Amino acid sequence: MTLCMAPFVHMVQNPDGQYRTCCMYEKPLTGKYKNIKEAFDSEENQVIRKRMLSGETLHECEKCDIDEMHGGKTPLSYRHEFNTLYSQYIEKPSFRTLEISVSNKCNFKCIDCGPRFSNQFGPTIINELPDSENYKDLEFLKILGGEPFLDNRNIELFKQIPRKNVKLMLVTNNSIFPDEDTLELLSEFKHLNINISIDGIKEVAEYVRYGTKWARFERNWSKWMLWKKERKNTCHVNPHFVFHNLNAPFFKETLDWSNIAFQGWSWDFLVAPEWLNMSYLPDSLKNYILEENQMIKKPLKKFLSLNCYNKTHFKHLLSKISDVPDQMEDYVDLFYRNL
């Protein structure tokens, strides 16, 4: 059974104009809708609700199935979080939470990304800003990019939102620290979560998240830590690490650098693209990754067991590796021993 409250309260608008019932839901809505509310109320979104209420197991929700299977995260999954917070809307759906990217403008070309979320891979894609009527019952807003602080239309969006009633999560690559006017707008939200993507430190960061300048990252990190301290309990800085084939052994050093306890992090295991998915690696590499990540060994072991070694994906991975930094050399040498 796949019962999730996301289709009853939530909508995603990606930079390519696609609407999704949830960022974890495999397929976008196929209809052409003039705004978020119309997509939320659409017949095809209602069909998703009916499928869930009937007790059907939805294959489109596999990502949450995987998260709940390995059981390592808090909350366990997006589904678990939606069900905990919004079960009161199961009989009367109400649009309460929004995830939106106003464009794919970005200054990074991360190894696990693509043209939908970064114009470094292709053309710039710009969304129409939603009508302010969409926000009258909004409780939670999640902003992604591209890089949100690179697109001033996000500032326009902040101004439209009834900030004192809304909790905001903003996902940033930490390359840009906002100006005072933007910080003032951010401070007016009911609660603020600055979700900083960090998939390694120093040379690893610069390799897997191409565009990173580590000295700049550290400066902006310090600025956020100071600003958070001044805001007391109304702001949370949440580092987020995505485990994949090229950065998995370097989480512990990243955690230690941050000076933030493990419980203060969010993290995820990358599923796609498959050539970066750890569960397709040879067993010797899986074992190495396990030994380097003792703090999450149990959920990591479950994730790594999802698939067997895939030679095609492994060869694709090797074809992508070039000029790795010294910090990664010993680890990458293990790849070639498995040829």
Secondary structure, 3 states (H helix, E strand, C coil): CCCCCHHHHEEEECCCCCEECCCCCCCCCCCCCCCHHHHHCCHHHHHHHHHHHCCCCCHHHHHHHHHHHHCCCCCCCHHHHHHHHHHHHCCCCCCCEEEEECECCCCCEECCCCCCCCCCCCCCCECCCCCHHHHCCCCEEEEECCCHHHCCHHHHHHHHCCHHHCEEEEEECCCCCCCHHHHHHHHCCCEEEEEEECCCCHHHHHHHEECCCHHHHHHHHHHHHHHHHHHHHHEEEEEEEEECCCCHHHHHHHHHHHCCCHHHCEEEECCCCHHHCHHHCCHHHHHHHHHCCHHHHHHHHHHHCCCCCCHHHHHHHHHHCCCCCHHHHHHHHHHHCCC
